Amino acid sequence: MVLGAALFGLVFLMVQKIWAQHGPPPQSSIWAVPGAVVSKGSAVTIFCRVPPGVTTVCLARLPPRTVWYDGTTQGAQEVFEFSLQNITQSKAGVYFCAYFNGSQWSRNSKNLELVMTGE
């Protein structure tokens, strides 16, 4: 009987720990290099930082909604890189990142407004 009570107590503690870990995944962050204001025809790289272990990252642009999933990880910092070449007005707009942690999508990062100059 004592073993049954001890086993029940251990399972109860494990379930509490699992429940405490639930909730929305942390929000990713986003930035652009050389910056969010770029001249026509130039290149820009958009970076998304996500928690460790994430393998699926989404970079999306509004409007119209365009999505890229093929980010490349940059070392152990869990930073994904998206390179945009030959910037035109059609590539300007509001971008955000999100990621899939194996069971659910994260909230969107804050928005990054990419502005093209020289038109």
C-alpha positions, 0 to 999 in steps of 0.5 A: 500500500505504501508503494502505491501511495508513493507511486501516486505521489510521484506521478502527481508531481510529474504531472504538475511539472508538465502542466507548469511547462505548458503555455504559449512558446516564447515569442521570436525576435526579428531584425534586418542587416544592414537595416530596415531601410534599403535602397532599390536593387540592394540586398538585405538579410532578415534574422529571426532568433528562436529558442534552442531546438527549433528547426522550423521557422517561418518568415512572412510578409504582409500584404500580400501574405508571402511565407518562407520556411527555408531559413538557415540556422546560424550556429548554436544561437538559434538564429535563422537567416533569410537573404533577400536579393535585388530589393524591389517595391514588391519585396518591401512591406511588413515582415514577422517571424514565427516558429514551430516547436514540435507541437504548436506555432509560436506567437508572431514576433514584433513586426519589421517594416522593410522600406525601399528607397530610391524609387 
